[in-house]
Amino acid sequence: MARMSSANPQLLRSLGKLARGLSALFWGLPAALLIGVETAQTDWLKPLGFLPGLAVNALLLYGLWQMAAFQRQERPWRQALDRAQLLALVLLGLCPFVYWHNKLPEQDFFADAVWVLELAAVLFLFNLNLVLRRLGAMLPDETLRSETRQFTAFNRWLLVLLLLLVIAITVFAQLPQPSPAVGRVLIWINRASSLLLVFFILLPLAMTMALIWKTKEVILDAVFGARG
């Protein structure tokens, strides 16, 4: 693969953009989560308005745009990447509502927009794992291919369970007179919300970042010889 890249400047450029795109995603994912939470719950970013949210979500879109230069002819890869880009664009368009909802929490429209943003963020992480799986299948590293296949499947199952849990909570919360058993379950979920957040959001996010980093290292090591 290294000899191919040295003989094909176009492939070399696309691999370089791929590595830059993976780096942007690696740093953009935790930054988007951190800035989103801080914008929603605290005021220390208030002087900057919604600009920090726009910046980190634009970084995610930039990373996917850079990756689009790689293997344009592979249809499954392109379809997965296009879906992730569309969801990243949705996140970019909706992220200002987090700031506006913080300023005007009584506005139901802003609250609904933030809810749609959260749903889009889960779907984005789900589709990003599909992107990584398609990418791993095209790279000449069997270990990476196996790990990517296993961990992306696990991440996607966690995110599907999260969506089902949110739907169930929403339905039960809308009941006019929930049964005592349902009430106890809702109380338990509220108390265990921090633990559930770690398990269903932070765990797949951390594993996704680990896969992104390892994929980038495989590219740098096999193609550019950055570590040897």
N, C-alpha and C positions, 0 to 999 in steps of 0.2 A: 504493500500500500504506500509506503514511503517513496519507493521508486516511481510508482504511478504518479504521485503528487508532484515529484520533481520534474516529471516529463509532461505534465498537464497543468499549466498555470491556472486555467479556469477552475479545475478541481481544487487546486491549492487555495485559491481565493475563496471558494465556497466553503471549504473546511475552516478557513480562518474566520469567516463570518459565523459559521456554526459555533465555533468555540467562543466567540464574543457574545453571541446570543445566549448561550448557556450560562456564561458569567453574569449577564444582565438578569437572567431569570433567577440565578442563585442568590444574588443580592436583593433583587426586587421583591421576591416573595415574602421574606420576613419583614422587610421594610414596609411593605403594603399593609401587612397585618398590624404591625406596631403603630404605624401612623394612623391607620383607621381606628384602632381602639383608643388611642390618645385623643384623636379629634372628636370622637363620640363622647368621651367621658371626662376629659379634662379641658383646661383653658390655656395651657402653656403654649399651644400652637395657634391659639386664636389670632394673634397679631398677623400671622401669615395667611389667614383665611383658609381656603381650600387648595392653595398652591402646593403644599406638601403632598396631598393626596393625588393631585394631578401629576406631579413629578414621578412618584413611584409607580403609578399605574401606566404612565407613558413609558417608563423603563421596561415594564413587562411587555408592552406592545412592541417596543423597539427590539427586545430580545427575540421575540417570535418572528418579527420582520427580518432580522438578520439570518435566522435559521432557514427562512424560505428560499434562500439561494442554493441550498443543498438538495441534490437529487430531485429536481423539479418533475422528472418524468415518472416518479413512483407515485401512483395514484392513491394507495392507502395512506401513505405518509402525508401527501398533500392534503387529503381530505381531513385527516386528524389535525393538521396544522391550521387549516382554514377555519375549522370550528373553534380552535383555541384562540385564534386571532379575532374572530367575531366576538367571543365572550370577553376578551381583553378590551375590545373597543367598547362593549357595554359597560364594563367596569370603569373605564375612563370617563364615559359620559355620566355615570351615576355617582361617582365618588364625591362631587361637590355637595350632594344631598346630606352626607354625613355631617358636614360643617353646618349646613342650614338647619338640620334637625337639632343639632346641639344648641343653636341660637333660638330656635322657635319650636320647642318640643311639643307644643300644643297643636301644631299643624299636622293633621292626619295625613295629608298628601306627602309631606316630607318623611313621615314614619313609614308609609307604604313604599316609598322609593328606596329607603334604606333596607327594608325587608327584601325587595327585589334585588338590591345590590348584594345582600348576603347570599341569596339563592344563586345569583350569577357567580359569586366567588366560589361556592362549592362546586358548581358545574365546571368552572374554569379549572379548578384543581383536578377534577375528575378527567377532563379532556387533556390536561397537560400530562397526566400519567399515560394516556393513550399515545400522545406524541412521543414520550420517552420510550414506550414499548416499541413503536414503529421505528424509531431511530436506532434503538439497540439491535433490532433485527437486521439492520443494514450495515452495522459495523462488524469488522472481522475479529471479534473477541467473544469466545464462547462463554466465558465466565460472566462477562457483562450481560450477554444475551439472556443467560439463565436467571441471573439476579433481577434483571429488569422485568422479565416475564413474571417472576414470582411476586416481587414487591409491588409492582404496579397493580396486579390483580388484587392483592391484599388491601392496598390503599383504596381502590375503587369500591371494594366491598364495604369498607368502613364508611366511605362517603355515602353510599347507597343506604346503609343502615342509619346514618345521621339524618338523611332526608326523610326516611320512613318514620323515624322518631319525632322529628319536627312536625310532620303531618299529623301523627297520632296525638301529640300534645295540643296542636291547634284545634283539632276536632273535639277532643275531650274538654278543652277550655271553653269551647263555645256552647257546651251543654248547659241548659238553663238550671238544672238541678242534678249535678253529677252525683253518682252514688258514693257512699263513704269510701269504698275501695278505690275508686277513681281519684277521689280527693286525696287520699293518702299517697297514691302513686305520684300525683302532681306535686305534692309537698316534698316527697323524697327527691324527685327530679330537680326541684328548685334548690334543695340543699346540696345535691350532688352536682350542681351545674359546673363547678370548676373542674371536677374530676372528669365529667363527660366532655368538657371542652378539650382537655388534654388528650383524652383518648380518641375522640372523633375528629378533631381539627389539628392539634399540634403534632400528634403522632404521624398521620399521613403527610403533613407538611414537612416534618423533619426527614422522613424517609424519602420524600420527593426531592428535597434538597440534596440528600446524600447521593441519590441516583444521578442528579444533574452534575454534581461535582465529579463523581467517578466517570461518567460519560465524557466529560470535558478532559479529564486526566488521560483517559484511554486515547482520545484524539490527539492530544499533545504528545503523548509518549510514542504512539505508533506512527504518527505522521510527521510531526515536527522534531521528534527526539528531544523534547524539552527536559526530560529527566534522565537522559542517558545517551 
